[in-house]
């Protein structure tokens, strides 16, 4: 990956991380890659929440359970979308 691509992904990561922190979600800062895992409150299931987010916002998130039993209690979001698109949601 070129430097410009890496910097672009980092800026998206920082934007999404700050946005989610502002919503009151206590998420770990992503350490690399182009996706992040968001831990959910204990009473929420990942599949139900992912479906609700997709239906209400059009933002595609992935239920953690789709990545195995240890993924339950999390949703995964990609950081490849441009920041202006995130701001619209």
C-alpha positions in Angstrom: 0.0 0.0 0.0 1.2 3.5 -0.8 1.7 6.2 1.8 -1.3 8.2 0.6 -3.6 5.2 0.9 -2.4 4.4 4.4 -2.8 8.1 5.5 -6.3 8.1 4.0 -7.3 5.0 6.0 -5.8 6.5 9.1 -7.9 9.7 8.7 -11.0 7.6 8.2 -10.1 5.5 11.3 -9.6 8.6 13.4 -12.9 10.1 12.2 -14.9 7.0 12.8 -13.3 6.4 16.2 -14.0 10.0 17.3 -17.5 9.8 16.0 -18.2 6.6 17.9 -16.6 8.0 21.1 -18.8 11.1 20.8 -21.8 8.8 20.7 -20.7 7.3 24.0 -19.4 4.1 22.7 -16.3 2.9 24.5 -14.3 1.3 21.7 -10.7 0.4 21.4 -8.7 2.4 18.9 -8.1 0.3 15.8 -4.5 -0.7 15.6 -4.3 -1.5 11.9 -6.3 -2.7 9.0 -9.3 -1.1 7.4 -12.0 -2.2 9.8 -12.8 -1.9 13.5 -14.7 -4.0 16.0 -17.3 -2.3 18.2 -18.1 -4.0 21.5 -21.8 -4.0 22.3 -23.7 -3.6 25.6 -24.4 -7.1 27.1 -28.1 -7.2 26.2 -27.7 -6.5 22.4 -27.1 -9.3 19.9 -24.9 -8.5 17.0 -27.1 -9.8 14.2 -30.2 -7.9 15.4 -28.3 -4.7 15.8 -26.5 -5.0 12.5 -29.9 -5.5 10.8 -31.4 -2.5 12.5 -28.5 -0.2 11.6 -28.7 -1.3 8.0 -32.4 -0.8 7.8 -32.5 2.6 9.5 -29.3 4.2 8.1 -28.3 2.3 5.0 -24.8 1.8 6.7 -23.7 -1.8 6.2 -22.1 -3.3 9.4 -21.3 -6.9 10.0 -22.6 -8.9 13.0 -19.7 -10.3 15.0 -21.4 -13.7 15.2 -20.7 -14.1 11.5 -17.0 -14.4 12.4 -17.5 -17.1 15.0 -18.9 -17.5 18.5 -16.2 -15.1 20.0 -17.5 -12.4 17.6 -20.9 -12.2 19.3 -21.3 -9.1 21.3 -19.5 -7.0 18.6 -20.2 -5.5 15.2 -17.5 -4.9 12.6 -17.4 -1.8 10.4 -15.2 -1.1 7.4 -13.2 2.1 7.3 -13.1 2.2 3.5 -16.0 4.7 3.0 -15.1 8.3 2.4 -15.6 10.7 5.4 -18.2 12.9 3.6 -20.4 9.8 3.2 -20.0 9.0 7.0 -21.0 12.6 7.7 -24.3 12.1 5.8 -25.3 9.1 8.0 
